[in-house]
Amino acid sequence: MSTTTMTLSDSASSTLVARRAMIDSQLRTSGVNEEYALARMLAVPREDFLPADKAAQAYIDRAVMLGEGHLAAPLFYGKALLEAAPTPSARVLVVSGGTGYLAALLAPLVSSVTEISAAEAAALQGAGEYDLVMIDGAIEQLPDGLAAALADDGRIVTGLLLRQVTRLASGRKVAGTVNLQPVEDMGIPVLPAFAAPRRWTFA
C-alpha cells in the first residue's frame, strides 16, 4: 500500500514539475504572463486529456495529434485565454478539439461552459445565447449558425487558416456580423469540419 501511494505521489509531483517548466519555458517567454491564465494551466494536468500511450507528450511545445482530435500546443491555449479575457458572468460555448482540455481550463473562470464537437458546431443554428465562443483549432470559415450563437457584442477566439498559414484570431459580433482579425501566427491543428468550399481554378 505504501509503495503504491509513493508511486502516485511521485507521478503527481513530476507532472507538476513539467507544468511549471511549461509555464516558464513556453508561456512566460512568449508573453503569457497574466495570472489567471497561468494559474489555470498550472492547475489542469494536460496528461489527463490524453490516452496513456500519449501521456509522455503532454508538455511538448507542439500539438499532440490523436485519432479523433488533438491537444494543441500549450502556447495556443495560453494565448487564447489571454485573447478571450473571460469574465465571471460570461456564458461560453467551446468547440472541442476532441479532448475537453479547453473547457476544463475555462470552467472556473466563467458563469457556464457548453462544449460541443466540431461537427455539431458546423451544423449549429444559434440564437445569440453566448457571450464568448472559443474554438479549439483552426477554421477556414466561420459558419453562419455558429456566428449566430453569439450574443450581440459577444466575442469569438479561434484559430484561423488563411493562405495555408494558421493564426490565432478573434472577433466581435457587431450589428449581427462577426469579422475575424488575425492576432498572431502559430501552429494550430486544423478542424476539417470548418473547411471552406473548394473553388475551381484553371491550371
Secondary structure, 3 states (H helix, E strand, C coil): CHHHHHHHHHHHHHHHHHHHHHHHHHHHHHCCCCHHHHHHHHHCCHHHHCCHHHHHHCCCCCCEEECCEEECCHHHHHHHHHHHCCCCCCEEEEECCCCCHHHHHHHHHCCEEEEECHHHHHCCCCCCCEEEEEEEEEECCCCHHHHHCEEEEEEEEEEEEECCEEEEEEEEEECCEECCEEEEECCCCECHHHCCCCCCCCC
